[in-house]
Amino acid sequence: MTEQTRIVIVDDHPFVREGLKQLLAGHSEFALVGEAANMADAQQLMAEHQPDLAVVDLALGHEDGIDLVRWIHRHHPQVRVLVLSMQDEALYAERLLRLGVAGYVMKNVAGTDFLTALRKVARGQRHVSAAMGDRLLSQVARGRQPGTDEDPVAALTGRELEVFRLIGAGVSTREISERLELSMKTVDAHRRHMREKLNLRSTNELIRYATQWVADQASN
């Protein structure tokens, strides 16, 4: 008999946990050994069951799943982590890969896609979506190695960083123009250059990225 992969689920939504339990129940290669809705319970599960794999949501009520990912990597480095989240993969996947996660799946994927990711991670492989894989390959082609500790924001110029910080603080384009004494056209040009450097597809992605980056800087 093939050895089962022992799994814990960490998600603050009972409906999501129940759905995952039902999905896993139909596949004998997996054994669900515990579930948690918050970081403290997840830490206790890790200590008690020593699982092979943890499926972790990024949003755990008022807690941040990224903190749990860091804790797992530090205290249980043998546990492979698959992040399952509603958060945009384009903004989080690469950073989480740097933190040691083995895979990233968005909650809107089909059950079969989730199982594919789970099996890859269980085998010791990494998993991201095809689109994210193409993005990482594109970065390699441009000379930047994904999965390193390099901060992509470091590629911005001083002026671009000023604009980036203001975007992340929720300041409008018109206000940025007035504060930095730049034309609206120049601010828009900076936005375009930042999207190119950060490999983002739209202004909305840039706003979300900048907002998260500013929040991270404030917490460090």
C-alpha positions as CSV (number, residue, x, y, z in Angstrom):
1,M,0.0,0.0,0.0
2,T,1.3,3.4,-0.9
3,E,2.1,5.6,2.0
4,Q,-0.4,8.4,2.6
5,T,0.4,12.1,2.6
6,R,-0.7,13.4,6.0
7,I,-2.3,16.8,5.6
8,V,-3.6,19.6,7.8
9,I,-6.0,22.3,6.6
10,V,-5.7,25.9,7.9
11,D,-8.7,28.1,6.9
12,D,-11.0,30.3,8.9
13,H,-14.1,29.4,6.8
14,P,-15.8,26.2,8.0
15,F,-17.5,25.9,4.5
16,V,-14.1,25.8,2.8
17,R,-12.7,23.3,5.3
18,E,-15.7,21.0,4.8
19,G,-15.4,21.2,1.0
20,L,-11.7,20.3,1.2
21,K,-12.4,17.4,3.6
22,Q,-15.0,16.0,1.2
23,L,-12.6,16.4,-1.7
24,L,-9.8,14.6,0.1
25,A,-12.1,11.8,1.4
26,G,-12.4,10.4,-2.1
27,H,-8.6,10.0,-2.5
28,S,-6.9,7.4,-0.4
29,E,-3.4,8.8,-1.1
30,F,-4.2,11.6,1.3
31,A,-5.0,11.5,5.0
32,L,-6.5,14.5,6.7
33,V,-5.0,14.6,10.2
34,G,-6.3,17.9,11.4
35,E,-7.9,21.3,10.6
36,A,-7.5,24.7,12.2
37,A,-9.2,28.1,11.8
38,N,-6.4,30.2,13.3
39,M,-2.6,30.4,13.8
40,A,-2.6,29.1,17.4
41,D,-4.6,26.0,16.6
42,A,-2.5,25.4,13.5
43,Q,0.7,25.5,15.5
44,Q,-0.7,23.0,18.0
45,L,-1.6,20.7,15.1
46,M,1.9,20.9,13.7
47,A,3.4,19.9,17.0
48,E,0.9,17.0,17.6
49,H,0.6,15.4,14.2
50,Q,3.9,16.4,12.4
51,P,2.1,16.4,9.0
52,D,3.7,16.1,5.6
53,L,1.8,18.9,4.0
54,A,-0.2,22.0,5.2
55,V,-2.9,23.7,3.1
56,V,-2.9,27.3,4.3
57,D,-5.2,30.3,3.6
58,L,-3.6,33.7,3.6
59,A,-6.5,35.4,5.4
60,L,-7.1,33.9,8.9
61,G,-9.6,36.3,10.3
62,H,-7.5,39.1,11.9
63,E,-4.4,37.1,11.5
64,D,-2.1,36.9,8.5
65,G,-1.4,33.5,6.9
66,I,2.0,34.7,5.8
67,D,3.0,34.8,9.4
68,L,2.0,31.2,9.8
69,V,3.9,30.3,6.6
70,R,7.0,31.9,8.1
71,W,6.5,30.0,11.4
72,I,6.1,26.7,9.7
73,H,9.2,27.2,7.6
74,R,11.2,28.1,10.7
75,H,9.8,25.5,13.2
76,H,8.8,22.6,10.8
77,P,10.9,23.0,7.7
78,Q,10.0,19.4,6.6
79,V,6.3,20.4,6.2
80,R,5.5,21.4,2.6
81,V,3.1,24.3,2.3
82,L,0.4,24.8,-0.3
83,V,-1.2,28.2,-0.1
84,L,-4.9,28.2,-1.1
85,S,-6.2,31.8,-1.3
86,M,-8.5,34.3,-2.8
87,Q,-5.6,36.7,-3.0
88,D,-4.3,37.5,-6.4
89,E,-1.5,35.1,-7.3
90,A,0.4,37.7,-9.2
91,L,0.9,39.8,-6.1
92,Y,1.7,37.0,-3.6
93,A,3.0,33.9,-5.3
94,E,6.6,34.9,-5.9
95,R,7.0,36.4,-2.4
96,L,5.7,33.3,-0.9
97,L,8.0,31.1,-3.0
98,R,10.8,33.1,-1.5
99,L,9.5,32.3,2.0
100,G,9.6,28.6,1.2
101,V,6.1,27.6,0.1
102,A,5.8,24.8,-2.3
103,G,2.8,25.9,-4.2
104,Y,0.1,28.6,-4.7
105,V,-3.5,27.9,-5.8
106,M,-6.4,30.4,-5.9
107,K,-9.7,29.3,-4.5
108,N,-11.6,29.8,-7.8
109,V,-9.8,26.8,-9.4
110,A,-11.6,23.5,-10.1
111,G,-11.2,20.7,-7.6
112,T,-9.2,18.7,-10.2
113,D,-6.7,21.6,-10.5
114,F,-6.4,21.7,-6.7
115,L,-5.7,18.0,-6.6
116,T,-3.1,18.3,-9.3
117,A,-1.3,21.0,-7.2
118,L,-1.6,18.9,-4.1
119,R,-0.1,15.9,-5.8
120,K,2.8,17.9,-7.1
121,V,3.6,19.4,-3.8
122,A,3.3,16.0,-2.1
123,R,5.9,14.7,-4.5
124,G,8.3,17.5,-3.6
125,Q,7.6,19.6,-6.6
126,R,6.5,23.2,-6.8
127,H,3.2,24.5,-8.3
128,V,2.0,27.8,-9.6
129,S,-0.6,28.4,-12.4
130,A,0.5,28.3,-16.0
131,A,0.2,32.1,-16.2
132,M,2.4,32.6,-13.2
133,G,4.9,30.1,-14.5
134,D,5.1,32.1,-17.7
135,R,5.6,35.3,-15.7
136,L,8.5,33.8,-13.7
137,L,10.1,32.5,-16.9
138,S,9.8,36.0,-18.3
139,Q,11.6,37.4,-15.3
140,V,14.4,34.9,-15.9
141,A,14.6,35.9,-19.5
142,R,15.1,39.5,-18.4
143,G,17.9,38.5,-16.1
144,R,16.2,38.5,-12.7
145,Q,16.0,35.2,-10.8
146,P,12.6,34.5,-9.2
147,G,12.7,33.0,-5.7
148,T,15.6,35.1,-4.6
149,D,15.6,37.6,-1.8
150,E,15.8,40.5,-4.2
151,D,13.0,43.1,-3.7
152,P,11.5,43.9,-7.1
153,V,10.8,47.4,-5.9
154,A,14.5,47.9,-5.7
155,A,14.5,48.2,-9.5
156,L,12.5,51.5,-9.3
157,T,14.2,54.8,-9.6
158,G,14.0,57.3,-6.7
159,R,11.2,59.3,-8.4
160,E,9.3,56.1,-9.2
161,L,9.6,55.0,-5.6
162,E,8.1,58.2,-4.4
163,V,5.1,57.7,-6.8
164,F,4.9,54.1,-5.8
165,R,4.7,54.9,-2.0
166,L,2.0,57.5,-2.6
167,I,0.0,55.0,-4.7
168,G,0.3,52.5,-1.9
169,A,-0.9,55.1,0.6
170,G,-4.1,55.6,-1.5
171,V,-3.2,59.0,-3.0
172,S,-4.9,59.8,-6.3
173,T,-3.0,60.6,-9.5
174,R,-4.1,64.2,-9.3
175,E,-2.8,64.5,-5.7
176,I,0.5,62.8,-6.6
177,S,0.9,65.3,-9.4
178,E,0.3,68.2,-7.0
179,R,2.5,66.9,-4.2
180,L,5.5,66.1,-6.4
181,E,4.9,69.0,-8.8
182,L,4.7,66.7,-11.8
183,S,2.3,66.7,-14.7
184,M,-0.5,64.1,-14.8
185,K,1.1,62.8,-18.0
186,T,4.4,62.3,-16.2
187,V,2.7,60.5,-13.3
188,D,1.0,58.2,-15.8
189,A,4.3,57.5,-17.4
190,H,5.8,56.5,-14.1
191,R,2.9,54.2,-13.5
192,R,3.5,52.5,-16.9
193,H,7.3,52.1,-16.2
194,M,6.6,50.7,-12.7
195,R,4.1,48.1,-14.2
196,E,6.8,47.0,-16.7
197,K,9.5,46.8,-14.0
198,L,7.3,44.9,-11.6
199,N,5.8,42.7,-14.3
200,L,2.2,43.8,-13.6
201,R,-0.5,43.8,-16.2
202,S,-2.8,46.6,-15.1
203,T,-3.0,49.8,-13.0
204,N,-5.3,47.9,-10.5
205,E,-2.6,45.2,-10.0
206,L,-0.1,48.0,-9.4
207,I,-2.3,49.7,-6.8
208,R,-2.8,46.4,-5.0
209,Y,0.9,45.6,-5.1
210,A,1.8,49.1,-3.8
211,T,-0.8,49.0,-1.1
212,Q,0.5,45.6,0.2
213,W,4.1,46.8,-0.1
214,V,3.5,49.9,2.0
215,A,1.6,47.8,4.6
216,D,4.6,45.4,4.8
217,Q,7.0,48.2,5.2
218,A,5.0,49.7,8.1
219,S,4.9,46.3,9.9
220,N,8.7,45.6,9.5
